[in-house]
Amino acid sequence: MSEEKQIEDIKSRFLSTVDPDTRKKVLDTLATYGSIAIDPINDLIKLTVDTDVKSHGLDLIRQIREKT
């Protein structure tokens, strides 16, 4: 399965739950894809109203950018 397809599947998992802890774990999984995960993470955090999830996603994006 291509990385793009895997990322889409992971995004679907995020959208299929409202549990903040599960959403954070999904974002952690996305972050393992490195710089190609920045846009998908950004897209997902725009869709949530939970500030903890948004903050977690922004932290992950920051960490990814620091590594590249």
Z-matrix of the N, CA and C atoms (Angstrom, degrees):
N
C 1 1.444
C 2 1.528 1 108.44
N 3 1.311 2 116.22 1 136.54
C 4 1.461 3 120.72 2 -178.19
C 5 1.534 4 110.56 3 -71.31
N 6 1.321 5 115.82 4 157.32
C 7 1.456 6 120.34 5 178.16
C 8 1.520 7 111.25 6 -59.51
N 9 1.323 8 116.03 7 -38.46
C 10 1.460 9 120.48 8 -179.79
C 11 1.533 10 110.72 9 -60.77
N 12 1.322 11 116.52 10 -44.07
C 13 1.468 12 121.53 11 178.44
C 14 1.526 13 110.52 12 -65.93
N 15 1.326 14 117.08 13 -40.40
C 16 1.459 15 120.59 14 178.61
C 17 1.525 16 110.55 15 -62.51
N 18 1.313 17 116.83 16 -41.92
C 19 1.462 18 121.40 17 179.37
C 20 1.524 19 110.27 18 -64.04
N 21 1.319 20 117.01 19 -41.40
C 22 1.469 21 120.38 20 177.67
C 23 1.524 22 111.11 21 -62.20
N 24 1.327 23 117.18 22 -40.39
C 25 1.468 24 120.96 23 177.54
C 26 1.530 25 111.08 24 -63.69
N 27 1.318 26 116.07 25 -40.61
C 28 1.463 27 120.68 26 178.98
C 29 1.531 28 110.05 27 -66.02
N 30 1.312 29 116.93 28 -41.95
C 31 1.465 30 120.45 29 177.26
C 32 1.520 31 111.01 30 -60.49
N 33 1.314 32 116.73 31 -37.74
C 34 1.470 33 121.02 32 178.20
C 35 1.519 34 111.13 33 -62.77
N 36 1.336 35 116.01 34 -39.02
C 37 1.470 36 119.53 35 177.18
C 38 1.522 37 110.95 36 -61.97
N 39 1.328 38 116.51 37 -40.50
C 40 1.463 39 120.86 38 178.42
C 41 1.524 40 109.93 39 -60.00
N 42 1.321 41 115.49 40 -46.01
C 43 1.461 42 120.68 41 -175.45
C 44 1.531 43 113.10 42 -72.47
N 45 1.323 44 116.34 43 -19.42
C 46 1.467 45 119.64 44 -176.59
C 47 1.528 46 113.29 45 -87.85
N 48 1.318 47 117.51 46 0.63
C 49 1.456 48 120.68 47 179.66
C 50 1.521 49 110.43 48 -133.10
N 51 1.326 50 115.42 49 155.71
C 52 1.460 51 119.83 50 174.70
C 53 1.525 52 110.63 51 -115.38
N 54 1.327 53 116.78 52 -0.71
C 55 1.457 54 121.47 53 -179.63
C 56 1.528 55 109.91 54 -71.21
N 57 1.336 56 117.61 55 120.09
C 58 1.466 57 120.55 56 -176.89
C 59 1.529 58 113.63 57 -59.44
N 60 1.323 59 117.80 58 -40.00
C 61 1.465 60 119.53 59 -179.19
C 62 1.523 61 111.39 60 -65.94
N 63 1.307 62 116.60 61 -40.03
C 64 1.465 63 120.35 62 177.35
C 65 1.521 64 110.28 63 -65.56
N 66 1.317 65 116.60 64 -41.91
C 67 1.462 66 119.91 65 178.71
C 68 1.529 67 111.38 66 -62.13
N 69 1.331 68 117.44 67 -39.79
C 70 1.466 69 120.57 68 177.69
C 71 1.529 70 110.74 69 -63.74
N 72 1.330 71 116.81 70 -40.35
C 73 1.465 72 120.12 71 178.64
C 74 1.528 73 110.79 72 -64.76
N 75 1.327 74 116.26 73 -38.10
C 76 1.468 75 119.84 74 177.47
C 77 1.530 76 109.82 75 -63.85
N 78 1.322 77 116.75 76 -42.32
C 79 1.468 78 119.95 77 177.47
C 80 1.524 79 110.78 78 -63.20
N 81 1.337 80 117.02 79 -38.27
C 82 1.466 81 120.56 80 176.29
C 83 1.523 82 110.55 81 -60.45
N 84 1.320 83 116.42 82 -41.38
C 85 1.462 84 120.85 83 178.68
C 86 1.525 85 110.30 84 -63.44
N 87 1.313 86 116.44 85 -44.09
C 88 1.469 87 119.84 86 177.59
C 89 1.520 88 111.50 87 -60.02
N 90 1.310 89 116.76 88 -39.13
C 91 1.465 90 121.04 89 -176.81
C 92 1.522 91 112.28 90 -61.80
N 93 1.326 92 117.53 91 -22.95
C 94 1.463 93 119.86 92 179.38
C 95 1.530 94 112.02 93 -66.77
N 96 1.317 95 117.37 94 -13.83
C 97 1.466 96 121.36 95 178.58
C 98 1.528 97 112.28 96 -84.70
N 99 1.306 98 117.05 97 -1.92
C 100 1.462 99 120.43 98 176.10
C 101 1.515 100 113.23 99 73.33
N 102 1.314 101 115.83 100 -145.12
C 103 1.464 102 121.34 101 -171.26
C 104 1.527 103 113.92 102 -61.89
N 105 1.333 104 117.90 103 -25.82
C 106 1.471 105 118.14 104 178.43
C 107 1.533 106 111.75 105 -72.44
N 108 1.319 107 117.03 106 -10.19
C 109 1.462 108 121.07 107 179.34
C 110 1.522 109 112.99 108 -89.79
N 111 1.309 110 118.33 109 -9.90
C 112 1.466 111 120.83 110 -175.82
C 113 1.528 112 111.22 111 -60.09
N 114 1.309 113 118.20 112 -51.06
C 115 1.467 114 120.51 113 -179.10
C 116 1.531 115 111.97 114 -62.79
N 117 1.347 116 119.19 115 -46.53
C 118 1.463 117 118.43 116 177.69
C 119 1.538 118 113.06 117 -60.90
N 120 1.319 119 117.71 118 -40.53
C 121 1.460 120 120.28 119 178.10
C 122 1.533 121 109.14 120 -62.73
N 123 1.307 122 116.13 121 -45.60
C 124 1.466 123 120.93 122 179.27
C 125 1.528 124 110.81 123 -59.46
N 126 1.314 125 117.01 124 -43.87
C 127 1.468 126 121.22 125 178.61
C 128 1.527 127 111.01 126 -59.27
N 129 1.321 128 116.29 127 -43.32
C 130 1.460 129 120.35 128 -176.88
C 131 1.525 130 112.41 129 -70.57
N 132 1.312 131 117.48 130 -39.66
C 133 1.466 132 117.76 131 -178.47
C 134 1.529 133 111.49 132 -70.92
N 135 1.312 134 116.86 133 -20.62
C 136 1.467 135 120.02 134 174.66
C 137 1.525 136 111.06 135 -70.37
N 138 1.334 137 116.34 136 -23.02
C 139 1.463 138 120.99 137 -176.00
C 140 1.525 139 113.85 138 -90.42
N 141 1.306 140 117.81 139 -5.38
C 142 1.458 141 120.02 140 -177.88
C 143 1.525 142 110.76 141 -110.18
N 144 1.330 143 115.32 142 148.97
C 145 1.457 144 119.96 143 176.86
C 146 1.522 145 110.99 144 -99.82
N 147 1.324 146 117.33 145 -8.29
C 148 1.459 147 122.30 146 -178.52
C 149 1.528 148 109.42 147 -72.89
N 150 1.330 149 116.48 148 115.58
C 151 1.461 150 120.21 149 -175.77
C 152 1.529 151 112.36 150 -66.99
N 153 1.340 152 117.83 151 -31.02
C 154 1.467 153 119.88 152 177.82
C 155 1.525 154 110.89 153 -65.65
N 156 1.326 155 116.53 154 -40.71
C 157 1.464 156 120.66 155 179.16
C 158 1.527 157 109.51 156 -67.39
N 159 1.321 158 116.83 157 -43.63
C 160 1.474 159 120.36 158 178.02
C 161 1.522 160 110.76 159 -59.28
N 162 1.323 161 115.85 160 -46.95
C 163 1.457 162 120.99 161 -179.18
C 164 1.527 163 111.04 162 -61.93
N 165 1.315 164 115.91 163 -42.36
C 166 1.467 165 120.55 164 178.93
C 167 1.532 166 110.10 165 -61.55
N 168 1.324 167 116.29 166 -44.97
C 169 1.459 168 120.48 167 179.06
C 170 1.520 169 112.28 168 -61.99
N 171 1.319 170 116.90 169 -42.53
C 172 1.468 171 120.55 170 178.76
C 173 1.519 172 111.26 171 -65.06
N 174 1.332 173 116.59 172 -38.24
C 175 1.469 174 120.32 173 176.32
C 176 1.527 175 110.81 174 -62.33
N 177 1.331 176 116.09 175 -41.65
C 178 1.467 177 119.72 176 179.34
C 179 1.525 178 111.03 177 -63.96
N 180 1.321 179 116.63 178 -42.52
C 181 1.468 180 120.60 179 178.51
C 182 1.528 181 109.69 180 -61.12
N 183 1.323 182 116.43 181 -43.82
C 184 1.461 183 121.04 182 178.79
C 185 1.527 184 110.56 183 -59.79
N 186 1.328 185 116.22 184 -44.46
C 187 1.478 186 120.62 185 -179.70
C 188 1.531 187 111.29 186 -63.74
N 189 1.323 188 116.23 187 -41.98
C 190 1.464 189 120.48 188 179.30
C 191 1.529 190 109.96 189 -61.73
N 192 1.322 191 115.87 190 -45.17
C 193 1.475 192 119.80 191 -178.92
C 194 1.518 193 111.64 192 -64.53
N 195 1.321 194 117.08 193 -35.28
C 196 1.471 195 120.24 194 178.18
C 197 1.511 196 112.22 195 -66.58
N 198 1.324 197 117.05 196 -30.39
C 199 1.458 198 121.75 197 -178.84
C 200 1.514 199 112.68 198 -78.70
N 201 1.333 200 116.93 199 -21.61
C 202 1.471 201 119.45 200 -176.88
C 203 1.496 202 112.52 201 -100.53
